[in-house]
Amino acid sequence: MIVYSGSVEDSSELIQFFRREVGKLKALRKIVVNNEKTVVWDVNKDGLEFPGLTYGCPSLEELLRELGVVFSKQTLHNPKATPSGIKEFDISAKWTWGHDRVM
């Protein structure tokens, strides 16, 4: 697990970290948001963890846009929109199988 230790308030720093580190992962599959953190998972269950990046944080929207996730601002920042308070987004449409392979 790769853990982000920078400020979650600085969305440009967060996105640059994501772009630097995403090459260490395989095909991305899912993003999970809960009350404490956000985790981006790949097909091998390796991931990028963003502690403190949660509901109400504008950088969360930027990360989701970077990953090509379609979301509604109203429901994204409402943890009570799901019974468990955990939201999962599939990201396989943009990060298709084999995107990391060079022919």
C-alpha positions as CSV (number, residue, x, y, z in Angstrom):
1,M,0.0,0.0,0.0
2,I,1.3,3.4,-1.0
3,V,0.3,6.1,1.5
4,Y,0.0,9.8,0.7
5,S,1.5,11.9,3.4
6,G,0.9,15.4,2.0
7,S,-1.8,17.9,2.5
8,V,-5.3,16.8,1.3
9,E,-6.2,20.5,1.0
10,D,-3.7,21.0,-1.9
11,S,-5.4,19.3,-4.8
12,S,-2.6,19.9,-7.3
13,E,0.0,18.3,-5.0
14,L,-2.4,15.3,-4.4
15,I,-3.0,14.8,-8.2
16,Q,0.8,15.1,-8.9
17,F,1.4,12.4,-6.2
18,F,-1.2,10.2,-7.8
19,R,0.3,10.6,-11.3
20,R,3.8,9.8,-10.0
21,E,2.7,6.7,-8.1
22,V,0.0,5.2,-10.3
23,G,2.6,3.6,-12.5
24,K,3.6,1.3,-9.7
25,L,0.1,-0.3,-9.8
26,K,-1.6,-2.6,-12.3
27,A,-5.0,-2.0,-13.9
28,L,-7.0,0.3,-11.6
29,R,-10.4,-1.1,-10.5
30,K,-12.1,0.7,-7.7
31,I,-12.0,3.8,-5.5
32,V,-13.4,3.4,-1.9
33,V,-14.3,6.5,0.2
34,N,-15.2,6.3,3.9
35,N,-15.2,8.8,6.8
36,E,-11.4,8.4,7.4
37,K,-9.7,8.0,4.0
38,T,-9.9,7.3,0.3
39,V,-8.2,4.2,-1.3
40,V,-7.6,3.5,-5.0
41,W,-7.4,-0.2,-5.6
42,D,-5.9,-2.1,-8.5
43,V,-6.7,-5.5,-9.9
44,N,-4.1,-7.1,-7.5
45,K,-5.5,-5.4,-4.4
46,D,-2.6,-3.1,-4.2
47,G,-3.5,0.5,-3.7
48,L,-2.9,4.2,-3.0
49,E,-4.3,5.4,0.3
50,F,-5.1,9.0,1.0
51,P,-5.7,9.5,4.8
52,G,-8.0,12.4,5.6
53,L,-9.3,12.6,2.0
54,T,-13.0,12.1,2.7
55,Y,-16.4,13.7,2.4
56,G,-16.5,17.4,2.2
57,C,-13.0,17.7,0.8
58,P,-12.7,19.5,-2.6
59,S,-9.6,17.5,-3.4
60,L,-11.8,14.3,-3.5
61,E,-13.7,15.7,-6.4
62,E,-10.4,16.4,-8.3
63,L,-9.2,12.9,-7.7
64,L,-12.4,11.4,-8.9
65,R,-12.3,13.6,-12.1
66,E,-8.7,12.4,-12.6
67,L,-9.9,8.8,-12.5
68,G,-12.8,9.5,-14.8
69,V,-15.5,8.8,-12.2
70,V,-18.9,10.2,-12.8
71,F,-20.5,11.5,-9.6
72,S,-23.0,13.9,-8.2
73,K,-21.6,16.6,-5.8
74,Q,-24.7,16.4,-3.7
75,T,-24.5,12.7,-3.0
76,L,-20.7,12.5,-3.0
77,H,-20.3,14.6,0.1
78,N,-23.2,13.0,2.0
79,P,-21.9,10.0,3.9
80,K,-25.5,9.1,4.9
81,A,-26.4,8.4,1.3
82,T,-25.3,4.8,1.9
83,P,-26.2,2.8,4.9
84,S,-22.6,1.9,5.8
85,G,-21.2,5.4,5.0
86,I,-18.8,3.8,2.5
87,K,-19.0,4.7,-1.2
88,E,-17.3,2.6,-3.9
89,F,-16.8,3.7,-7.5
90,D,-15.7,1.4,-10.3
91,I,-13.0,2.9,-12.5
92,S,-12.5,0.2,-15.1
93,A,-13.9,2.2,-18.0
94,K,-10.9,4.6,-18.2
95,W,-8.3,2.2,-16.8
96,T,-8.9,-0.7,-19.1
97,W,-7.0,-4.0,-19.0
98,G,-3.6,-3.8,-20.6
99,H,-3.3,0.0,-20.4
100,D,0.0,-0.4,-18.7
101,R,1.5,-2.7,-21.3
102,V,3.8,-1.5,-24.0
103,M,3.8,-3.3,-27.3
